[in-house]
């Protein structure tokens, strides 16, 4: 699904200590083909969460603010004291 990381999608990945140039070169596949029930917003969130480059990956806080959750009734969730 994600394909093999490379310098185009993650600059600097080949300099990481555990990166091997002998990794098979798998192409990235469309998430829509693999998960047909998520819808456009769900695929957008999933794609943002699965970005290899940690500097470009969505944060947990931003993920919770993603439009995927806009139609979700937040009052239906349980609450916990911190």
PyMOL Python script that loads the backbone (N, CA, C, O; Angstrom):
from pymol import cmd

cmd.read_pdbstr("""\
ATOM      1  N   UNK A   1       0.818  -1.193   0.000  1.00  0.00           N
ATOM      2  CA  UNK A   1       0.000   0.000   0.000  1.00  0.00           C
ATOM      3  C   UNK A   1       0.857   1.250   0.000  1.00  0.00           C
ATOM      4  O   UNK A   1       0.663   2.128  -0.841  1.00  0.00           O
ATOM      5  N   UNK A   2       1.794   1.349   0.919  1.00  0.00           N
ATOM      6  CA  UNK A   2       2.617   2.553   1.016  1.00  0.00           C
ATOM      7  C   UNK A   2       3.741   2.568  -0.001  1.00  0.00           C
ATOM      8  O   UNK A   2       4.244   3.636  -0.350  1.00  0.00           O
ATOM      9  N   UNK A   3       4.135   1.422  -0.472  1.00  0.00           N
ATOM     10  CA  UNK A   3       5.271   1.345  -1.377  1.00  0.00           C
ATOM     11  C   UNK A   3       6.578   1.459  -0.607  1.00  0.00           C
ATOM     12  O   UNK A   3       6.584   1.686   0.603  1.00  0.00           O
ATOM     13  N   UNK A   4       7.660   1.303  -1.309  1.00  0.00           N
ATOM     14  CA  UNK A   4       8.981   1.417  -0.697  1.00  0.00           C
ATOM     15  C   UNK A   4       9.346   2.887  -0.570  1.00  0.00           C
ATOM     16  O   UNK A   4       9.229   3.629  -1.546  1.00  0.00           O
ATOM     17  N   UNK A   5       9.784   3.328   0.600  1.00  0.00           N
ATOM     18  CA  UNK A   5      10.168   4.739   0.737  1.00  0.00           C
ATOM     19  C   UNK A   5      11.367   5.053  -0.156  1.00  0.00           C
ATOM     20  O   UNK A   5      12.255   4.222  -0.349  1.00  0.00           O
ATOM     21  N   UNK A   6      11.368   6.265  -0.690  1.00  0.00           N
ATOM     22  CA  UNK A   6      12.480   6.710  -1.526  1.00  0.00           C
ATOM     23  C   UNK A   6      12.704   8.197  -1.301  1.00  0.00           C
ATOM     24  O   UNK A   6      11.954   8.838  -0.565  1.00  0.00           O
ATOM     25  N   UNK A   7      13.719   8.737  -1.924  1.00  0.00           N
ATOM     26  CA  UNK A   7      14.078  10.141  -1.734  1.00  0.00           C
ATOM     27  C   UNK A   7      13.003  11.100  -2.249  1.00  0.00           C
ATOM     28  O   UNK A   7      12.919  12.234  -1.778  1.00  0.00           O
ATOM     29  N   UNK A   8      12.190  10.668  -3.198  1.00  0.00           N
ATOM     30  CA  UNK A   8      11.128  11.543  -3.717  1.00  0.00           C
ATOM     31  C   UNK A   8      10.040  11.780  -2.675  1.00  0.00           C
ATOM     32  O   UNK A   8       9.554  12.901  -2.527  1.00  0.00           O
ATOM     33  N   UNK A   9       9.658  10.733  -1.956  1.00  0.00           N
ATOM     34  CA  UNK A   9       8.572  10.887  -0.984  1.00  0.00           C
ATOM     35  C   UNK A   9       9.075  11.145   0.433  1.00  0.00           C
ATOM     36  O   UNK A   9       8.308  11.578   1.293  1.00  0.00           O
ATOM     37  N   UNK A  10      10.363  10.882   0.683  1.00  0.00           N
ATOM     38  CA  UNK A  10      10.934  11.100   2.011  1.00  0.00           C
ATOM     39  C   UNK A  10      12.400  11.476   1.866  1.00  0.00           C
ATOM     40  O   UNK A  10      13.278  10.622   1.988  1.00  0.00           O
ATOM     41  N   UNK A  11      12.668  12.746   1.607  1.00  0.00           N
ATOM     42  CA  UNK A  11      14.057  13.180   1.455  1.00  0.00           C
ATOM     43  C   UNK A  11      14.886  12.808   2.692  1.00  0.00           C
ATOM     44  O   UNK A  11      14.488  13.082   3.825  1.00  0.00           O
ATOM     45  N   UNK A  12      16.028  12.188   2.457  1.00  0.00           N
ATOM     46  CA  UNK A  12      16.917  11.789   3.537  1.00  0.00           C
ATOM     47  C   UNK A  12      16.743  10.354   3.996  1.00  0.00           C
ATOM     48  O   UNK A  12      17.523   9.875   4.819  1.00  0.00           O
ATOM     49  N   UNK A  13      15.739   9.656   3.485  1.00  0.00           N
ATOM     50  CA  UNK A  13      15.465   8.291   3.949  1.00  0.00           C
ATOM     51  C   UNK A  13      16.641   7.356   3.685  1.00  0.00           C
ATOM     52  O   UNK A  13      16.898   6.453   4.481  1.00  0.00           O
ATOM     53  N   UNK A  14      17.350   7.554   2.594  1.00  0.00           N
ATOM     54  CA  UNK A  14      18.456   6.643   2.277  1.00  0.00           C
ATOM     55  C   UNK A  14      19.647   6.839   3.207  1.00  0.00           C
ATOM     56  O   UNK A  14      20.563   6.017   3.224  1.00  0.00           O
ATOM     57  N   UNK A  15      19.641   7.922   3.980  1.00  0.00           N
ATOM     58  CA  UNK A  15      20.719   8.180   4.937  1.00  0.00           C
ATOM     59  C   UNK A  15      20.425   7.594   6.319  1.00  0.00           C
ATOM     60  O   UNK A  15      21.290   7.608   7.195  1.00  0.00           O
ATOM     61  N   UNK A  16      19.221   7.085   6.515  1.00  0.00           N
ATOM     62  CA  UNK A  16      18.878   6.490   7.808  1.00  0.00           C
ATOM     63  C   UNK A  16      19.674   5.202   8.016  1.00  0.00           C
ATOM     64  O   UNK A  16      19.918   4.469   7.057  1.00  0.00           O
ATOM     65  N   UNK A  17      20.080   4.917   9.250  1.00  0.00           N
ATOM     66  CA  UNK A  17      20.974   3.782   9.498  1.00  0.00           C
ATOM     67  C   UNK A  17      20.421   2.418   9.084  1.00  0.00           C
ATOM     68  O   UNK A  17      21.193   1.539   8.703  1.00  0.00           O
ATOM     69  N   UNK A  18      19.125   2.226   9.150  1.00  0.00           N
ATOM     70  CA  UNK A  18      18.560   0.917   8.813  1.00  0.00           C
ATOM     71  C   UNK A  18      18.013   0.831   7.395  1.00  0.00           C
ATOM     72  O   UNK A  18      17.439  -0.191   7.019  1.00  0.00           O
ATOM     73  N   UNK A  19      18.180   1.889   6.601  1.00  0.00           N
ATOM     74  CA  UNK A  19      17.710   1.834   5.215  1.00  0.00           C
ATOM     75  C   UNK A  19      18.649   0.955   4.405  1.00  0.00           C
ATOM     76  O   UNK A  19      19.871   1.071   4.506  1.00  0.00           O
ATOM     77  N   UNK A  20      18.072   0.089   3.613  1.00  0.00           N
ATOM     78  CA  UNK A  20      18.864  -0.808   2.766  1.00  0.00           C
ATOM     79  C   UNK A  20      18.504  -0.560   1.305  1.00  0.00           C
ATOM     80  O   UNK A  20      17.328  -0.560   0.942  1.00  0.00           O
ATOM     81  N   UNK A  21      19.502  -0.352   0.482  1.00  0.00           N
ATOM     82  CA  UNK A  21      19.236  -0.182  -0.950  1.00  0.00           C
ATOM     83  C   UNK A  21      18.753  -1.487  -1.563  1.00  0.00           C
ATOM     84  O   UNK A  21      18.267  -1.502  -2.694  1.00  0.00           O
ATOM     85  N   UNK A  22      18.883  -2.578  -0.824  1.00  0.00           N
ATOM     86  CA  UNK A  22      18.429  -3.876  -1.323  1.00  0.00           C
ATOM     87  C   UNK A  22      16.942  -4.119  -1.058  1.00  0.00           C
ATOM     88  O   UNK A  22      16.417  -5.168  -1.431  1.00  0.00           O
ATOM     89  N   UNK A  23      16.249  -3.160  -0.414  1.00  0.00           N
ATOM     90  CA  UNK A  23      14.809  -3.317  -0.214  1.00  0.00           C
ATOM     91  C   UNK A  23      14.136  -3.480  -1.578  1.00  0.00           C
ATOM     92  O   UNK A  23      14.533  -2.824  -2.540  1.00  0.00           O
ATOM     93  N   UNK A  24      13.129  -4.342  -1.673  1.00  0.00           N
ATOM     94  CA  UNK A  24      12.389  -4.439  -2.940  1.00  0.00           C
ATOM     95  C   UNK A  24      11.736  -3.093  -3.255  1.00  0.00           C
ATOM     96  O   UNK A  24      11.326  -2.372  -2.346  1.00  0.00           O
ATOM     97  N   UNK A  25      11.644  -2.765  -4.509  1.00  0.00           N
ATOM     98  CA  UNK A  25      11.062  -1.484  -4.918  1.00  0.00           C
ATOM     99  C   UNK A  25       9.575  -1.667  -5.222  1.00  0.00           C
ATOM    100  O   UNK A  25       9.192  -1.944  -6.359  1.00  0.00           O
ATOM    101  N   UNK A  26       8.749  -1.511  -4.196  1.00  0.00           N
ATOM    102  CA  UNK A  26       7.302  -1.658  -4.347  1.00  0.00           C
ATOM    103  C   UNK A  26       6.685  -0.309  -4.674  1.00  0.00           C
ATOM    104  O   UNK A  26       7.061   0.709  -4.092  1.00  0.00           O
ATOM    105  N   UNK A  27       5.742  -0.299  -5.601  1.00  0.00           N
ATOM    106  CA  UNK A  27       5.047   0.941  -5.963  1.00  0.00           C
ATOM    107  C   UNK A  27       3.928   1.210  -4.969  1.00  0.00           C
ATOM    108  O   UNK A  27       3.342   0.294  -4.393  1.00  0.00           O
ATOM    109  N   UNK A  28       3.650   2.494  -4.789  1.00  0.00           N
ATOM    110  CA  UNK A  28       2.558   2.910  -3.911  1.00  0.00           C
ATOM    111  C   UNK A  28       1.220   2.611  -4.587  1.00  0.00           C
ATOM    112  O   UNK A  28       1.057   2.857  -5.782  1.00  0.00           O
ATOM    113  N   UNK A  29       0.265   2.081  -3.823  1.00  0.00           N
ATOM    114  CA  UNK A  29      -1.072   1.788  -4.337  1.00  0.00           C
ATOM    115  C   UNK A  29      -2.081   2.773  -3.772  1.00  0.00           C
ATOM    116  O   UNK A  29      -1.869   3.364  -2.713  1.00  0.00           O
ATOM    117  N   UNK A  30      -3.167   2.939  -4.483  1.00  0.00           N
ATOM    118  CA  UNK A  30      -4.232   3.834  -4.052  1.00  0.00           C
ATOM    119  C   UNK A  30      -4.950   3.266  -2.832  1.00  0.00           C
ATOM    120  O   UNK A  30      -5.321   2.092  -2.808  1.00  0.00           O
ATOM    121  N   UNK A  31      -5.139   4.108  -1.825  1.00  0.00           N
ATOM    122  CA  UNK A  31      -5.866   3.675  -0.630  1.00  0.00           C
ATOM    123  C   UNK A  31      -7.343   3.432  -0.932  1.00  0.00           C
ATOM    124  O   UNK A  31      -7.980   2.601  -0.286  1.00  0.00           O
ATOM    125  N   UNK A  32      -7.888   4.156  -1.912  1.00  0.00           N
ATOM    126  CA  UNK A  32      -9.303   4.001  -2.253  1.00  0.00           C
ATOM    127  C   UNK A  32      -9.608   2.586  -2.728  1.00  0.00           C
ATOM    128  O   UNK A  32     -10.695   2.062  -2.486  1.00  0.00           O
ATOM    129  N   UNK A  33      -8.645   1.971  -3.405  1.00  0.00           N
ATOM    130  CA  UNK A  33      -8.847   0.613  -3.904  1.00  0.00           C
ATOM    131  C   UNK A  33      -8.882  -0.384  -2.750  1.00  0.00           C
ATOM    132  O   UNK A  33      -9.617  -1.370  -2.794  1.00  0.00           O
ATOM    133  N   UNK A  34      -8.087  -0.121  -1.721  1.00  0.00           N
ATOM    134  CA  UNK A  34      -7.969  -1.064  -0.610  1.00  0.00           C
ATOM    135  C   UNK A  34      -9.050  -0.906   0.451  1.00  0.00           C
ATOM    136  O   UNK A  34      -9.390  -1.868   1.139  1.00  0.00           O
ATOM    137  N   UNK A  35      -9.588   0.292   0.587  1.00  0.00           N
ATOM    138  CA  UNK A  35     -10.625   0.530   1.599  1.00  0.00           C
ATOM    139  C   UNK A  35     -11.742   1.345   0.967  1.00  0.00           C
ATOM    140  O   UNK A  35     -11.651   2.567   0.849  1.00  0.00           O
ATOM    141  N   UNK A  36     -12.782   0.659   0.569  1.00  0.00           N
ATOM    142  CA  UNK A  36     -13.859   1.304  -0.181  1.00  0.00           C
ATOM    143  C   UNK A  36     -14.921   1.947   0.705  1.00  0.00           C
ATOM    144  O   UNK A  36     -15.786   2.657   0.192  1.00  0.00           O
ATOM    145  N   UNK A  37     -14.885   1.724   2.004  1.00  0.00           N
ATOM    146  CA  UNK A  37     -15.953   2.226   2.872  1.00  0.00           C
ATOM    147  C   UNK A  37     -15.638   3.543   3.570  1.00  0.00           C
ATOM    148  O   UNK A  37     -16.510   4.088   4.246  1.00  0.00           O
ATOM    149  N   UNK A  38     -14.445   4.066   3.435  1.00  0.00           N
ATOM    150  CA  UNK A  38     -14.068   5.259   4.190  1.00  0.00           C
ATOM    151  C   UNK A  38     -14.632   6.561   3.634  1.00  0.00           C
ATOM    152  O   UNK A  38     -14.904   7.480   4.406  1.00  0.00           O
ATOM    153  N   UNK A  39     -14.812   6.666   2.359  1.00  0.00           N
ATOM    154  CA  UNK A  39     -15.245   7.922   1.770  1.00  0.00           C
ATOM    155  C   UNK A  39     -14.061   8.856   1.572  1.00  0.00           C
ATOM    156  O   UNK A  39     -12.942   8.540   1.976  1.00  0.00           O
ATOM    157  N   UNK A  40     -14.303   9.995   0.955  1.00  0.00           N
ATOM    158  CA  UNK A  40     -13.243  10.937   0.606  1.00  0.00           C
ATOM    159  C   UNK A  40     -12.505  11.459   1.830  1.00  0.00           C
ATOM    160  O   UNK A  40     -11.274  11.454   1.854  1.00  0.00           O
ATOM    161  N   UNK A  41     -13.233  11.909   2.844  1.00  0.00           N
ATOM    162  CA  UNK A  41     -12.583  12.444   4.046  1.00  0.00           C
ATOM    163  C   UNK A  41     -11.798  11.366   4.789  1.00  0.00           C
ATOM    164  O   UNK A  41     -10.717  11.637   5.311  1.00  0.00           O
ATOM    165  N   UNK A  42     -12.325  10.164   4.838  1.00  0.00           N
ATOM    166  CA  UNK A  42     -11.625   9.067   5.495  1.00  0.00           C
ATOM    167  C   UNK A  42     -10.330   8.710   4.792  1.00  0.00           C
ATOM    168  O   UNK A  42      -9.312   8.458   5.435  1.00  0.00           O
ATOM    169  N   UNK A  43     -10.374   8.688   3.467  1.00  0.00           N
ATOM    170  CA  UNK A  43      -9.153   8.411   2.704  1.00  0.00           C
ATOM    171  C   UNK A  43      -8.128   9.526   2.882  1.00  0.00           C
ATOM    172  O   UNK A  43      -6.927   9.267   2.956  1.00  0.00           O
ATOM    173  N   UNK A  44      -8.601  10.750   2.951  1.00  0.00           N
ATOM    174  CA  UNK A  44      -7.701  11.883   3.165  1.00  0.00           C
ATOM    175  C   UNK A  44      -6.992  11.762   4.511  1.00  0.00           C
ATOM    176  O   UNK A  44      -5.777  11.943   4.591  1.00  0.00           O
ATOM    177  N   UNK A  45      -7.742  11.460   5.562  1.00  0.00           N
ATOM    178  CA  UNK A  45      -7.155  11.304   6.893  1.00  0.00           C
ATOM    179  C   UNK A  45      -6.186  10.125   6.929  1.00  0.00           C
ATOM    180  O   UNK A  45      -5.081  10.245   7.457  1.00  0.00           O
ATOM    181  N   UNK A  46      -6.590   9.003   6.377  1.00  0.00           N
ATOM    182  CA  UNK A  46      -5.726   7.827   6.363  1.00  0.00           C
ATOM    183  C   UNK A  46      -4.425   8.114   5.618  1.00  0.00           C
ATOM    184  O   UNK A  46      -3.348   7.732   6.077  1.00  0.00           O
ATOM    185  N   UNK A  47      -4.520   8.777   4.481  1.00  0.00           N
ATOM    186  CA  UNK A  47      -3.316   9.130   3.715  1.00  0.00           C
ATOM    187  C   UNK A  47      -2.408  10.046   4.524  1.00  0.00           C
ATOM    188  O   UNK A  47      -1.188   9.883   4.509  1.00  0.00           O
ATOM    189  N   UNK A  48      -2.998  11.012   5.232  1.00  0.00           N
ATOM    190  CA  UNK A  48      -2.200  11.928   6.060  1.00  0.00           C
ATOM    191  C   UNK A  48      -1.517  11.194   7.215  1.00  0.00           C
ATOM    192  O   UNK A  48      -0.419  11.567   7.629  1.00  0.00           O
ATOM    193  N   UNK A  49      -2.162  10.159   7.730  1.00  0.00           N
ATOM    194  CA  UNK A  49      -1.600   9.403   8.851  1.00  0.00           C
ATOM    195  C   UNK A  49      -0.512   8.425   8.407  1.00  0.00           C
ATOM    196  O   UNK A  49       0.345   8.043   9.205  1.00  0.00           O
ATOM    197  N   UNK A  50      -0.544   8.023   7.145  1.00  0.00           N
ATOM    198  CA  UNK A  50       0.395   7.017   6.652  1.00  0.00           C
ATOM    199  C   UNK A  50       1.577   7.601   5.883  1.00  0.00           C
ATOM    200  O   UNK A  50       2.302   6.862   5.217  1.00  0.00           O
ATOM    201  N   UNK A  51       1.777   8.896   5.965  1.00  0.00           N
ATOM    202  CA  UNK A  51       2.926   9.516   5.300  1.00  0.00           C
ATOM    203  C   UNK A  51       4.200   9.033   5.988  1.00  0.00           C
ATOM    204  O   UNK A  51       4.316   9.091   7.212  1.00  0.00           O
ATOM    205  N   UNK A  52       5.147   8.557   5.192  1.00  0.00           N
ATOM    206  CA  UNK A  52       6.408   8.047   5.752  1.00  0.00           C
ATOM    207  C   UNK A  52       7.176   9.118   6.509  1.00  0.00           C
ATOM    208  O   UNK A  52       7.619   8.892   7.635  1.00  0.00           O
ATOM    209  N   UNK A  53       7.334  10.281   5.894  1.00  0.00           N
ATOM    210  CA  UNK A  53       8.154  11.349   6.462  1.00  0.00           C
ATOM    211  C   UNK A  53       7.472  11.884   7.720  1.00  0.00           C
ATOM    212  O   UNK A  53       6.412  12.504   7.620  1.00  0.00           O
ATOM    213  N   UNK A  54       8.053  11.661   8.901  1.00  0.00           N
ATOM    214  CA  UNK A  54       7.392  12.087  10.134  1.00  0.00           C
ATOM    215  C   UNK A  54       7.186  13.594  10.223  1.00  0.00           C
ATOM    216  O   UNK A  54       6.266  14.049  10.902  1.00  0.00           O
ATOM    217  N   UNK A  55       8.019  14.366   9.557  1.00  0.00           N
ATOM    218  CA  UNK A  55       7.864  15.817   9.564  1.00  0.00           C
ATOM    219  C   UNK A  55       6.660  16.291   8.767  1.00  0.00           C
ATOM    220  O   UNK A  55       6.181  17.406   8.971  1.00  0.00           O
ATOM    221  N   UNK A  56       6.169  15.460   7.868  1.00  0.00           N
ATOM    222  CA  UNK A  56       5.006  15.815   7.047  1.00  0.00           C
ATOM    223  C   UNK A  56       3.744  15.066   7.459  1.00  0.00           C
ATOM    224  O   UNK A  56       2.652  15.383   6.988  1.00  0.00           O
ATOM    225  N   UNK A  57       3.887  14.083   8.329  1.00  0.00           N
ATOM    226  CA  UNK A  57       2.754  13.283   8.792  1.00  0.00           C
ATOM    227  C   UNK A  57       1.862  14.125   9.697  1.00  0.00           C
ATOM    228  O   UNK A  57       2.354  14.971  10.443  1.00  0.00           O
ATOM    229  N   UNK A  58       0.565  13.899   9.634  1.00  0.00           N
ATOM    230  CA  UNK A  58      -0.392  14.641  10.451  1.00  0.00           C
ATOM    231  C   UNK A  58      -0.166  14.309  11.932  1.00  0.00           C
ATOM    232  O   UNK A  58       0.100  13.160  12.285  1.00  0.00           O
ATOM    233  N   UNK A  59      -0.274  15.315  12.776  1.00  0.00           N
ATOM    234  CA  UNK A  59      -0.132  15.088  14.217  1.00  0.00           C
ATOM    235  C   UNK A  59      -1.435  14.491  14.759  1.00  0.00           C
ATOM    236  O   UNK A  59      -2.477  14.553  14.106  1.00  0.00           O
ATOM    237  N   UNK A  60      -1.360  13.922  15.944  1.00  0.00           N
ATOM    238  CA  UNK A  60      -2.560  13.352  16.567  1.00  0.00           C
ATOM    239  C   UNK A  60      -3.618  14.430  16.785  1.00  0.00           C
ATOM    240  O   UNK A  60      -4.805  14.194  16.560  1.00  0.00           O
ATOM    241  N   UNK A  61      -3.188  15.609  17.224  1.00  0.00           N
ATOM    242  CA  UNK A  61      -4.134  16.698  17.466  1.00  0.00           C
ATOM    243  C   UNK A  61      -4.801  17.144  16.170  1.00  0.00           C
ATOM    244  O   UNK A  61      -6.017  17.332  16.129  1.00  0.00           O
ATOM    245  N   UNK A  62      -4.010  17.313  15.112  1.00  0.00           N
ATOM    246  CA  UNK A  62      -4.586  17.710  13.829  1.00  0.00           C
ATOM    247  C   UNK A  62      -5.469  16.607  13.252  1.00  0.00           C
ATOM    248  O   UNK A  62      -6.458  16.896  12.578  1.00  0.00           O
ATOM    249  N   UNK A  63      -5.123  15.356  13.508  1.00  0.00           N
ATOM    250  CA  UNK A  63      -5.960  14.251  13.040  1.00  0.00           C
ATOM    251  C   UNK A  63      -7.340  14.316  13.693  1.00  0.00           C
ATOM    252  O   UNK A  63      -8.354  14.070  13.039  1.00  0.00           O
ATOM    253  N   UNK A  64      -7.374  14.645  14.977  1.00  0.00           N
ATOM    254  CA  UNK A  64      -8.659  14.757  15.670  1.00  0.00           C
ATOM    255  C   UNK A  64      -9.489  15.929  15.165  1.00  0.00           C
ATOM    256  O   UNK A  64     -10.712  15.935  15.309  1.00  0.00           O
ATOM    257  N   UNK A  65      -8.829  16.923  14.574  1.00  0.00           N
ATOM    258  CA  UNK A  65      -9.527  18.090  14.028  1.00  0.00           C
ATOM    259  C   UNK A  65      -9.879  17.911  12.552  1.00  0.00           C
ATOM    260  O   UNK A  65     -10.476  18.801  11.947  1.00  0.00           O
ATOM    261  N   UNK A  66      -9.518  16.782  11.974  1.00  0.00           N
ATOM    262  CA  UNK A  66      -9.732  16.533  10.547  1.00  0.00           C
ATOM    263  C   UNK A  66     -11.224  16.534  10.220  1.00  0.00           C
ATOM    264  O   UNK A  66     -12.051  16.157  11.051  1.00  0.00           O
ATOM    265  N   UNK A  67     -11.558  16.959   9.009  1.00  0.00           N
ATOM    266  CA  UNK A  67     -12.965  17.036   8.596  1.00  0.00           C
ATOM    267  C   UNK A  67     -13.662  15.675   8.601  1.00  0.00           C
ATOM    268  O   UNK A  67     -14.891  15.617   8.579  1.00  0.00           O
ATOM    269  N   UNK A  68     -12.911  14.600   8.629  1.00  0.00           N
ATOM    270  CA  UNK A  68     -13.515  13.269   8.726  1.00  0.00           C
ATOM    271  C   UNK A  68     -14.428  13.174   9.951  1.00  0.00           C
ATOM    272  O   UNK A  68     -15.453  12.492   9.914  1.00  0.00           O
ATOM    273  N   UNK A  69     -14.057  13.853  11.024  1.00  0.00           N
ATOM    274  CA  UNK A  69     -14.819  13.782  12.269  1.00  0.00           C
ATOM    275  C   UNK A  69     -15.880  14.873  12.399  1.00  0.00           C
ATOM    276  O   UNK A  69     -16.562  14.929  13.422  1.00  0.00           O
ATOM    277  N   UNK A  70     -16.040  15.731  11.412  1.00  0.00           N
ATOM    278  CA  UNK A  70     -16.984  16.845  11.509  1.00  0.00           C
ATOM    279  C   UNK A  70     -18.428  16.396  11.731  1.00  0.00           C
ATOM    280  O   UNK A  70     -19.170  17.046  12.467  1.00  0.00           O
ATOM    281  N   UNK A  71     -18.826  15.307  11.112  1.00  0.00           N
ATOM    282  CA  UNK A  71     -20.212  14.844  11.230  1.00  0.00           C
ATOM    283  C   UNK A  71     -20.422  13.888  12.402  1.00  0.00           C
ATOM    284  O   UNK A  71     -21.521  13.368  12.592  1.00  0.00           O
ATOM    285  N   UNK A  72     -19.379  13.659  13.179  1.00  0.00           N
ATOM    286  CA  UNK A  72     -19.456  12.738  14.309  1.00  0.00           C
ATOM    287  C   UNK A  72     -20.003  13.474  15.524  1.00  0.00           C
ATOM    288  O   UNK A  72     -19.551  14.575  15.837  1.00  0.00           O
ATOM    289  N   UNK A  73     -20.967  12.878  16.208  1.00  0.00           N
ATOM    290  CA  UNK A  73     -21.544  13.487  17.405  1.00  0.00           C
ATOM    291  C   UNK A  73     -20.591  13.287  18.582  1.00  0.00           C
ATOM    292  O   UNK A  73     -20.545  12.213  19.182  1.00  0.00           O
ATOM    293  N   UNK A  74     -19.838  14.325  18.900  1.00  0.00           N
ATOM    294  CA  UNK A  74     -18.832  14.236  19.960  1.00  0.00           C
ATOM    295  C   UNK A  74     -19.463  14.041  21.338  1.00  0.00           C
ATOM    296  O   UNK A  74     -18.801  13.557  22.256  1.00  0.00           O
ATOM    297  N   UNK A  75     -20.729  14.411  21.492  1.00  0.00           N
ATOM    298  CA  UNK A  75     -21.420  14.220  22.772  1.00  0.00           C
ATOM    299  C   UNK A  75     -21.724  12.747  23.051  1.00  0.00           C
ATOM    300  O   UNK A  75     -22.030  12.377  24.184  1.00  0.00           O
ATOM    301  N   UNK A  76     -21.638  11.917  22.023  1.00  0.00           N
ATOM    302  CA  UNK A  76     -21.912  10.491  22.215  1.00  0.00           C
ATOM    303  C   UNK A  76     -20.695   9.738  22.754  1.00  0.00           C
ATOM    304  O   UNK A  76     -20.794   8.557  23.090  1.00  0.00           O
ATOM    305  N   UNK A  77     -19.557  10.411  22.836  1.00  0.00           N
ATOM    306  CA  UNK A  77     -18.342   9.776  23.343  1.00  0.00           C
ATOM    307  C   UNK A  77     -18.313   9.794  24.867  1.00  0.00           C
ATOM    308  O   UNK A  77     -18.823  10.728  25.485  1.00  0.00           O
ATOM    309  N   UNK A  78     -17.722   8.773  25.472  1.00  0.00           N
ATOM    310  CA  UNK A  78     -17.576   8.799  26.934  1.00  0.00           C
ATOM    311  C   UNK A  78     -16.557   9.860  27.336  1.00  0.00           C
ATOM    312  O   UNK A  78     -15.651  10.185  26.567  1.00  0.00           O
ATOM    313  N   UNK A  79     -16.707  10.386  28.519  1.00  0.00           N
ATOM    314  CA  UNK A  79     -15.751  11.379  29.023  1.00  0.00           C
ATOM    315  C   UNK A  79     -15.026  10.795  30.222  1.00  0.00           C
ATOM    316  O   UNK A  79     -15.565   9.966  30.955  1.00  0.00           O
ATOM    317  N   UNK A  80     -13.803  11.240  30.404  1.00  0.00           N
ATOM    318  CA  UNK A  80     -12.964  10.759  31.500  1.00  0.00           C
ATOM    319  C   UNK A  80     -12.298  11.942  32.162  1.00  0.00           C
ATOM    320  O   UNK A  80     -11.915  12.905  31.497  1.00  0.00           O
ATOM    321  N   UNK A  81     -12.161  11.869  33.469  1.00  0.00           N
ATOM    322  CA  UNK A  81     -11.447  12.923  34.187  1.00  0.00           C
ATOM    323  C   UNK A  81      -9.957  12.707  34.001  1.00  0.00           C
ATOM    324  O   UNK A  81      -9.471  11.576  34.021  1.00  0.00           O
ATOM    325  N   UNK A  82      -9.242  13.801  33.821  1.00  0.00           N
ATOM    326  CA  UNK A  82      -7.790  13.700  33.630  1.00  0.00           C
ATOM    327  C   UNK A  82      -7.089  13.579  34.960  1.00  0.00           C
ATOM    328  O   UNK A  82      -5.862  13.484  35.004  1.00  0.00           O
TER     329      UNK A  82
END
""", "prot")
cmd.dss("prot")
cmd.show_as("cartoon", "prot")
cmd.util.cbc("prot")
cmd.orient("prot")
